[in-house]
Amino acid sequence: MSGHLTIGEFATATWLSTKALRLYDEKGLLTPDATDPHTGYRRYSRAQVETARLITLLRRLDMPLDQVREVVGRDPGERAALIARHREREAEQHARRQSLARYLEGALDAGSLTGQGQSAVAAYEVSLREVPAVALLTATRHTAAKDLPDVIREQAARLVALAEDRGGVAGRLSVIYHGQVGWESDGPVEVCVPIGDPERAHRIEPAHRELFTRVRREDVQFPGILAAFDAVQLRAAHLGLTPAGPPREVYVPVADEEVPRCDVALPLSGPVT
């Protein structure tokens, strides 16, 4: 046993508490090299120090245990890529929190969380347009705000591939919000790709009028985009128009932009003129 470290010695060498080491043992994340069958004392090898320090630093990144287990279980060459993806997700979450803080500051300054009087809402120019009937491939999913971009990308890619032998993509991707999407609400949302062959569509979106406003690329992410939704809904109320369905985002893809611009639109009841 001379080549082993006690749990206390190992804790000191790895910046982990003995409580954390016992937890990681229970979770199967960092199992002692040897355990005395009579006393239950845990012994760790010096070779385990490297792994334990990696776990310590990953936890200081607020990485969940399941993700830590995935990183530790990969080859050294793959670990950096997993950590980079975690860092990117954390950066996205930080950006969303910053955006929410700015949204709240503006709303509270205006004295309203419903869009009334908010400068961010007033900045949107809302117009009316006619939309022809379109054949759609669709996918409906429940998702919270933090996973929404990934869900849209994944389902859009799947539907675009499915459209290849159904007349091809024949218009702009849209996302219809059948329920609220936030940190504590999960929609559902319906991802829609228009196709050229109506006979092989999942459904036909009828012709309709809609109010819409263009959203800048930097404002597309939640919660900044909420002001655009408020703008079209307030405009409909101001004009005495009745919505014919849930609001939606209609994307305007730009090849060199990771986050595309979009229109926020609200369909209206009544005949198309």
Secondary structure by P-SEA (a helix, b strand, c coil): ccccccaaaaaaaccccaaaaaaaaaacccccccccccccbbbbcccaaaaaaaaaaaaaacccaaaaaaaaaccccaaaaaaaaaaaaaaaaaaaaaaaaaaaaaaaaacccccccccccccccccccccccccccbbbbbbcccaaaaaaaaaaaaaaaaacccccccbbbbbbccccccccccccbbbbbbbccccccccccccbbbbbbbbcccccccccaaaaaaaaaaaaaaacccccbbbbbbbbccccccbbbbbbbbbbccccc
